[in-house]
Amino acid sequence: MGIAGTTAAIDVDALRVGMFVHLDVGWMAHPFPLSSFKIAAVEQIATIRSLGLKQVRWSPEHSEPEAPPVSLVLSATHAAPVDPEAAARRERREALAAQRAALTLCERQFAEATRECRQITDLVRVAPTAASEKAHALSRTLVDKMLAERELCIRLLTEGAGDMASAHAMNVTVISLLMGRSFGFCETDMLDLGVGAMLHDIGKVDLPERARHRGDDFSAAEAKRYEEHVTHGVDHALKMALSPLATLVISQHHEHADGSGFPLALGSERMTPASSIVALVDRYDTLCNPPLAAQALTPHEAVSLLFAQGKNRYDPAVLSGFIKMLGVYPPGSVVQLTDDRFAIVVGANSSRPLKPRVLAHDPKVPADEALIIDLEAATNLGIRRSIKPAALSRDALAALSPRRRVAYFFEPVHDAAWAA
């Protein structure tokens, strides 16, 4: 998680354990879960040096100091007492800075990943081998960073970055991988799930723009042409020499557990678990981010619809796991709290989603100074109900700024980044 504050350049040869460093390279150009972190072992220093960097930035105020002389330790015991109010103000400023930096980091990583998706899409028809290599590299980066942490937070971004197709591919990939992680997929299956989810709609590159999104006014011929994107996708998967599992994800992402899907009307017994996950996540993201923004459902509405109408369409275990992971009020949902304040859900611990993180509107607090509330820590506060953004007052709407496009990413759970 990024930490705001004063930074300075330092030679990599001068690094030591305890320093808080910032790696100013692409998120996928290093193996660490985050680009800003405190060095915990000499092995990490060796890894940083292996990146070929001459210098990195470091934050002295967030680093552990070197052991001071005994005389300094003794003199510190006579320091003036700290003003509690000043300490509280400083703590709030630091929490706000950490909160903003964490969001900025997630958005930068999401934007970088969507750019990679766009490049992969552009390469598929002209250089399938190169496209495959880039897709596997991106999946490897995401999986490595997910598996490096014990607990992850699903984070709502300010706005989806990149073109709609790439943002959709990344949303589906991130949520599908988080589900694969929660279901205990092995590393190899996680990598294949990531590639398949990322490329599930790749066959649409062979369709005209109008045919890439099924419309309610489609004729039978237009609907048939739209459905052909699955066959085209499998053709590209074969040219890219994707694994059987990744190829099956592409071929089955529109199949349904009850056999009502296409192109082969398979039932759940013939679908792979990875395909069942992507089929559900693809539908969820399409409900939240349809081609026509006016048709968008809130994340809570989308989950409710999937639960009400999708009990037969989707694998029950996958649907249950999806709701358990994202919660009844997924990030992006606008809610009313039990103290009557309005809030937007901005994050959910994928292991404990019933008490998400929310950003509440308080008329007494400027919007840019509002701290995120961890409802798990705020035991006397909860969610009363979900509401539509249109029901918000003008001030609450401006403060909470519900997203027109819902985009998710992930970050390690760090309790210090949230307020109670």
C-alpha positions as CSV (number, residue, x, y, z in Angstrom):
1,M,0.0,0.0,0.0
2,G,1.4,3.4,-0.9
3,I,2.2,5.8,1.9
4,A,2.3,9.5,1.5
5,G,5.1,11.7,2.9
6,T,8.5,13.1,2.2
7,T,10.7,10.8,0.1
8,A,14.4,10.9,-0.9
9,A,16.5,9.0,-3.4
10,I,18.9,6.4,-2.1
11,D,21.4,4.1,-3.8
12,V,20.3,0.5,-3.8
13,D,23.7,-0.4,-2.3
14,A,22.7,1.6,0.8
15,L,19.4,-0.1,1.5
16,R,18.9,-1.9,4.8
17,V,16.2,-3.9,6.5
18,G,13.5,-1.6,8.0
19,M,13.6,1.0,5.2
20,F,10.3,1.9,3.6
21,V,11.0,2.1,-0.2
22,H,9.1,3.0,-3.3
23,L,9.8,1.2,-6.6
24,D,9.1,3.6,-9.4
25,V,8.8,1.0,-12.1
26,G,5.7,-0.7,-13.6
27,W,3.7,-2.8,-11.2
28,M,4.5,-5.9,-13.4
29,A,8.2,-5.1,-13.6
30,H,8.9,-6.5,-10.0
31,P,7.8,-9.5,-8.0
32,F,6.7,-7.7,-4.9
33,P,3.0,-7.6,-4.0
34,L,3.2,-3.8,-3.7
35,S,5.4,-1.1,-5.2
36,S,5.8,0.6,-1.8
37,F,6.7,-1.4,1.2
38,K,9.0,-1.8,4.2
39,I,12.0,-4.0,3.6
40,A,11.7,-7.0,5.9
41,A,14.6,-9.2,4.9
42,V,17.9,-9.0,3.2
43,E,16.6,-11.2,0.4
44,Q,14.3,-8.4,-0.6
45,I,17.2,-6.1,-0.9
46,A,18.9,-8.6,-3.2
47,T,15.8,-8.8,-5.3
48,I,15.6,-5.0,-5.6
49,R,19.3,-4.9,-6.7
50,S,18.6,-7.6,-9.3
51,L,16.0,-5.3,-11.0
52,G,18.9,-3.2,-12.3
53,L,17.9,0.0,-10.5
54,K,20.7,2.3,-9.3
55,Q,18.5,4.2,-6.9
56,V,15.0,4.0,-5.3
57,R,13.0,6.4,-3.3
58,W,12.5,5.8,0.4
59,S,10.4,7.4,3.2
60,P,12.5,8.2,6.3
61,E,9.5,8.9,8.4
62,H,7.9,5.5,7.7
63,S,11.2,3.6,8.1
64,E,12.6,2.0,11.2
65,P,15.4,4.1,12.5
66,E,18.9,2.6,13.0
67,A,19.6,1.8,16.6
68,P,20.4,5.2,18.3
69,P,23.3,5.8,20.7
70,V,22.5,5.1,24.4
71,S,22.9,8.9,25.2
72,L,20.1,9.7,22.7
73,V,17.8,7.0,24.2
74,L,18.4,8.5,27.7
75,S,17.7,12.1,26.6
76,A,14.5,11.0,24.9
77,T,13.0,10.1,28.2
78,H,13.0,13.8,29.2
79,A,11.1,14.9,26.0
80,A,8.1,17.2,26.4
81,P,4.7,15.4,26.6
82,V,2.7,15.1,23.4
83,D,-0.4,17.2,23.1
84,P,-3.3,14.6,22.7
85,E,-5.3,16.8,20.3
86,A,-2.3,17.5,18.1
87,A,-1.5,13.8,18.1
88,A,-5.1,13.0,17.1
89,R,-5.0,15.5,14.2
90,R,-1.7,14.1,13.0
91,E,-3.0,10.6,13.2
92,R,-6.1,11.6,11.1
93,R,-3.9,13.4,8.5
94,E,-1.7,10.3,8.2
95,A,-4.8,8.0,7.9
96,L,-6.2,10.3,5.2
97,A,-2.9,10.3,3.3
98,A,-2.6,6.5,3.5
99,Q,-6.2,6.1,2.4
100,R,-5.7,8.3,-0.7
101,A,-2.3,6.7,-1.5
102,A,-3.8,3.2,-1.3
103,L,-6.6,4.1,-3.7
104,T,-4.1,5.8,-6.1
105,L,-1.9,2.7,-6.1
106,C,-4.9,0.4,-6.9
107,E,-6.0,2.7,-9.7
108,R,-2.5,2.8,-11.2
109,Q,-2.2,-0.9,-11.1
110,F,-5.7,-1.4,-12.6
111,A,-4.8,1.1,-15.4
112,E,-1.6,-0.7,-16.1
113,A,-3.3,-4.0,-16.3
114,T,-6.0,-2.7,-18.6
115,R,-3.4,-1.3,-20.9
116,E,-1.8,-4.7,-21.1
117,C,-5.2,-6.2,-21.9
118,R,-5.6,-3.7,-24.7
119,Q,-2.2,-4.6,-26.1
120,I,-3.0,-8.3,-25.9
121,T,-6.2,-7.8,-27.8
122,D,-4.4,-5.9,-30.5
123,L,-1.8,-8.7,-30.9
124,V,-4.2,-11.6,-31.1
125,R,-4.8,-11.6,-34.8
126,V,-1.4,-10.5,-35.9
127,A,1.0,-12.1,-33.4
128,P,-0.9,-14.8,-31.5
129,T,2.3,-16.2,-29.8
130,A,3.2,-12.8,-28.5
131,A,-0.3,-12.2,-27.3
132,S,-0.2,-15.5,-25.5
133,E,3.1,-14.7,-23.8
134,K,1.8,-11.3,-22.6
135,A,-1.5,-12.9,-21.3
136,H,0.4,-15.5,-19.4
137,A,2.7,-12.8,-18.0
138,L,-0.1,-10.7,-16.8
139,S,-1.9,-13.7,-15.2
140,R,1.3,-14.7,-13.5
141,T,1.7,-11.2,-12.0
142,L,-1.9,-11.1,-10.7
143,V,-1.7,-14.6,-9.3
144,D,1.7,-14.1,-7.6
145,K,0.5,-10.9,-5.9
146,M,-2.8,-12.5,-4.8
147,L,-1.1,-15.6,-3.4
148,A,1.5,-13.5,-1.6
149,E,-1.0,-12.2,1.0
150,R,-3.1,-14.0,3.6
151,E,-6.1,-11.7,3.3
152,L,-7.1,-9.4,0.4
153,C,-9.5,-6.5,0.2
154,I,-11.6,-6.0,-2.9
155,R,-11.4,-2.3,-3.6
156,L,-13.8,-0.1,-5.5
157,L,-11.9,2.3,-7.8
158,T,-12.9,5.9,-8.5
159,E,-13.6,5.1,-12.2
160,G,-12.9,2.3,-14.6
161,A,-9.7,3.0,-16.6
162,G,-9.2,2.2,-20.3
163,D,-11.7,1.2,-22.9
164,M,-14.9,-0.7,-21.9
165,A,-13.7,-4.1,-23.3
166,S,-10.4,-4.0,-21.5
167,A,-12.0,-2.8,-18.2
168,H,-14.5,-5.6,-18.5
169,A,-11.8,-8.2,-19.1
170,M,-9.8,-7.0,-16.1
171,N,-12.9,-6.9,-13.8
172,V,-13.8,-10.4,-14.8
173,T,-10.2,-11.6,-14.4
174,V,-9.7,-10.0,-10.9
175,I,-13.0,-11.3,-9.5
176,S,-12.6,-14.7,-11.1
177,L,-9.1,-15.1,-9.7
178,L,-10.3,-14.0,-6.2
179,M,-13.0,-16.7,-6.4
180,G,-10.5,-19.3,-7.6
181,R,-8.3,-18.4,-4.6
182,S,-11.3,-18.7,-2.3
183,F,-12.1,-22.1,-3.8
184,G,-8.6,-23.3,-3.2
185,F,-7.5,-23.6,-6.9
186,C,-3.9,-24.8,-7.3
187,E,-1.4,-22.3,-8.7
188,T,-1.5,-23.8,-12.2
189,D,-5.3,-23.7,-12.4
190,M,-5.2,-20.1,-11.1
191,L,-2.9,-19.1,-13.9
192,D,-5.1,-20.8,-16.5
193,L,-8.2,-19.3,-15.0
194,G,-6.6,-15.9,-15.2
195,V,-5.7,-16.3,-18.9
196,G,-9.1,-17.7,-19.8
197,A,-11.0,-15.0,-17.9
198,M,-8.8,-12.3,-19.5
199,L,-9.5,-13.6,-23.0
200,H,-13.0,-14.9,-22.6
201,D,-14.4,-12.4,-25.1
202,I,-11.4,-12.4,-27.4
203,G,-13.5,-13.8,-30.3
204,K,-15.3,-10.4,-30.4
205,V,-12.3,-9.0,-32.3
206,D,-13.7,-10.8,-35.4
207,L,-17.2,-9.2,-35.0
208,P,-18.3,-5.7,-36.2
209,E,-18.8,-3.2,-33.4
210,R,-22.6,-3.5,-33.4
211,A,-22.5,-7.2,-33.0
212,R,-20.2,-7.3,-30.0
213,H,-22.9,-6.6,-27.4
214,R,-26.2,-8.5,-27.5
215,G,-29.1,-6.0,-27.9
216,D,-32.7,-6.5,-27.0
217,D,-33.6,-5.5,-30.5
218,F,-31.3,-8.1,-32.2
219,S,-32.8,-10.2,-35.0
220,A,-32.3,-13.9,-34.9
221,A,-29.5,-13.5,-37.5
222,E,-27.8,-10.8,-35.4
223,A,-28.1,-12.9,-32.2
224,K,-26.6,-15.9,-34.0
225,R,-23.7,-13.7,-35.2
226,Y,-23.1,-12.4,-31.7
227,E,-23.0,-16.0,-30.3
228,E,-20.3,-16.8,-32.9
229,H,-17.8,-14.9,-30.8
230,V,-17.4,-18.0,-28.7
231,T,-16.3,-20.1,-31.7
232,H,-14.0,-17.3,-32.9
233,G,-12.5,-17.2,-29.4
234,V,-11.8,-20.9,-29.4
235,D,-10.1,-20.5,-32.8
236,H,-7.8,-17.8,-31.4
237,A,-7.1,-19.9,-28.3
238,L,-5.9,-22.7,-30.5
239,K,-3.7,-20.4,-32.5
240,M,-2.3,-19.0,-29.2
241,A,-1.7,-22.5,-27.9
242,L,-3.5,-21.9,-24.7
243,S,-3.9,-24.7,-22.1
244,P,-7.0,-26.9,-22.3
245,L,-8.4,-25.3,-19.1
246,A,-8.0,-21.7,-20.4
247,T,-9.5,-22.8,-23.8
248,L,-12.5,-24.4,-22.0
249,V,-13.1,-21.1,-20.1
250,I,-13.4,-19.3,-23.4
251,S,-15.6,-22.0,-25.0
252,Q,-17.9,-22.3,-21.9
253,H,-18.3,-18.8,-20.6
254,H,-21.8,-18.5,-21.9
255,E,-22.9,-22.0,-20.9
256,H,-25.4,-22.3,-18.0
257,A,-25.8,-24.9,-15.3
258,D,-29.3,-25.7,-16.5
259,G,-28.3,-26.3,-20.1
260,S,-29.8,-23.0,-21.4
261,G,-26.6,-21.4,-22.5
262,F,-24.7,-21.4,-25.8
263,P,-23.1,-22.6,-28.0
264,L,-23.5,-26.3,-26.9
265,A,-26.2,-26.0,-24.2
266,L,-23.9,-27.8,-21.7
267,G,-25.1,-28.5,-18.1
268,S,-23.1,-27.9,-15.0
269,E,-21.9,-31.5,-15.0
270,R,-20.0,-30.8,-18.3
271,M,-18.6,-27.4,-17.3
272,T,-15.3,-26.9,-15.6
273,P,-15.3,-25.1,-12.2
274,A,-13.3,-22.3,-13.8
275,S,-15.8,-21.9,-16.6
276,S,-18.7,-21.8,-14.1
277,I,-16.9,-19.0,-12.2
278,V,-16.2,-16.9,-15.3
279,A,-19.8,-17.4,-16.6
280,L,-21.2,-15.9,-13.4
281,V,-18.7,-13.1,-13.0
282,D,-19.1,-12.2,-16.7
283,R,-22.8,-11.8,-16.1
284,Y,-22.4,-9.8,-12.9
285,D,-20.0,-7.3,-14.5
286,T,-22.3,-6.9,-17.6
287,L,-25.2,-6.1,-15.3
288,C,-23.2,-3.5,-13.5
289,N,-21.4,-2.1,-16.6
290,P,-23.7,-2.6,-19.6
291,P,-23.0,-0.9,-23.0
292,L,-25.9,1.6,-22.2
293,A,-25.1,3.2,-18.8
294,A,-28.8,3.9,-18.2
295,Q,-29.4,0.1,-18.0
296,A,-26.8,-0.4,-15.3
297,L,-27.8,-2.0,-12.0
298,T,-26.1,-1.2,-8.7
299,P,-23.8,-4.0,-7.4
300,H,-26.4,-4.8,-4.8
301,E,-29.2,-5.0,-7.4
302,A,-27.0,-7.2,-9.6
303,V,-26.3,-9.7,-6.8
304,S,-30.0,-9.7,-5.9
305,L,-30.9,-10.5,-9.5
306,L,-28.4,-13.2,-9.8
307,F,-29.6,-14.8,-6.6
308,A,-33.3,-14.5,-7.6
309,Q,-33.1,-15.5,-11.2
310,G,-29.8,-17.5,-11.4
311,K,-30.4,-20.3,-8.9
312,N,-30.7,-22.7,-11.8
313,R,-28.6,-20.9,-14.4
314,Y,-25.4,-20.9,-12.3
315,D,-23.7,-23.6,-10.3
316,P,-25.1,-23.3,-6.7
317,A,-21.7,-23.6,-5.1
318,V,-20.2,-20.9,-7.4
319,L,-23.2,-18.6,-6.8
320,S,-23.0,-19.1,-3.0
321,G,-19.2,-18.5,-3.1
322,F,-19.6,-15.4,-5.2
323,I,-22.1,-13.8,-2.8
324,K,-20.0,-14.9,0.2
325,M,-16.9,-13.3,-1.2
326,L,-18.4,-10.0,-2.4
327,G,-21.1,-9.8,0.2
328,V,-24.7,-8.8,-0.1
329,Y,-23.6,-5.2,-0.5
330,P,-20.6,-5.4,-2.9
331,P,-18.3,-2.5,-3.4
332,G,-20.1,0.2,-5.3
333,S,-23.4,-0.3,-3.5
334,V,-25.0,2.8,-2.0
335,V,-26.4,2.1,1.4
336,Q,-28.0,3.7,4.5
337,L,-26.3,2.9,7.8
338,T,-28.0,2.1,11.0
339,D,-27.3,5.6,12.3
340,D,-29.2,7.0,9.2
341,R,-26.1,8.3,7.4
342,F,-25.8,7.5,3.7
343,A,-22.6,5.7,2.5
344,I,-21.0,3.9,-0.4
345,V,-19.3,0.6,0.0
346,V,-15.7,1.0,-1.1
347,G,-14.1,-2.3,0.0
348,A,-14.7,-5.8,1.2
349,N,-12.4,-8.2,2.9
350,S,-12.8,-11.2,0.6
351,S,-12.6,-13.5,3.7
352,R,-15.1,-11.5,5.8
353,P,-17.4,-9.6,3.5
354,L,-20.5,-9.2,5.8
355,K,-18.9,-6.1,7.4
356,P,-17.5,-4.1,4.4
357,R,-15.6,-0.8,4.4
358,V,-17.8,2.2,3.7
359,L,-17.3,5.9,3.0
360,A,-20.1,7.8,4.8
361,H,-21.5,11.2,4.1
362,D,-21.4,13.5,7.1
363,P,-22.4,17.1,6.4
364,K,-20.0,18.3,9.1
365,V,-17.0,16.7,7.5
366,P,-15.7,17.9,4.1
367,A,-15.9,15.2,1.5
368,D,-12.1,15.1,0.9
369,E,-11.5,14.6,4.7
370,A,-14.0,11.7,5.2
371,L,-12.3,8.6,6.5
372,I,-13.3,5.1,5.5
373,I,-15.2,3.2,8.2
374,D,-14.5,-0.4,8.8
375,L,-17.8,-1.8,9.8
376,E,-16.2,-4.9,11.3
377,A,-14.4,-2.7,13.8
378,A,-17.4,-0.4,14.3
379,T,-19.4,-3.0,16.2
380,N,-22.3,-0.5,16.9
381,L,-22.8,0.4,13.3
382,G,-24.1,-1.6,10.3
383,I,-26.0,-1.4,7.0
384,R,-29.8,-0.9,7.2
385,R,-30.6,-1.1,3.5
386,S,-29.4,-0.5,0.0
387,I,-30.7,2.5,-1.9
388,K,-30.5,3.9,-5.5
389,P,-28.1,6.8,-6.0
390,A,-31.1,8.8,-7.3
391,A,-32.5,8.7,-3.8
392,L,-29.6,10.6,-2.3
393,S,-29.7,14.3,-1.5
394,R,-27.7,16.6,-3.7
395,D,-25.0,17.0,-1.1
396,A,-24.8,13.3,-0.4
397,L,-24.6,12.5,-4.1
398,A,-21.8,14.9,-4.6
399,A,-19.9,13.6,-1.6
400,L,-20.3,9.9,-2.3
401,S,-20.0,10.2,-6.1
402,P,-21.5,6.8,-7.1
403,R,-19.6,5.3,-10.0
404,R,-21.0,5.2,-13.5
405,R,-18.7,2.3,-14.2
406,V,-17.9,-0.1,-11.5
407,A,-14.2,-1.3,-11.4
408,Y,-12.5,-3.5,-8.9
409,F,-9.0,-4.3,-7.9
410,F,-7.4,-5.9,-4.8
411,E,-5.0,-4.9,-2.1
412,P,-3.6,-6.6,1.0
413,V,-5.7,-6.0,4.2
414,H,-3.9,-3.5,6.4
415,D,-6.0,-2.4,9.4
416,A,-4.1,0.8,9.7
417,A,-5.6,2.0,6.4
418,W,-9.1,2.0,7.7
419,A,-10.9,4.0,10.4
420,A,-13.4,2.8,13.0
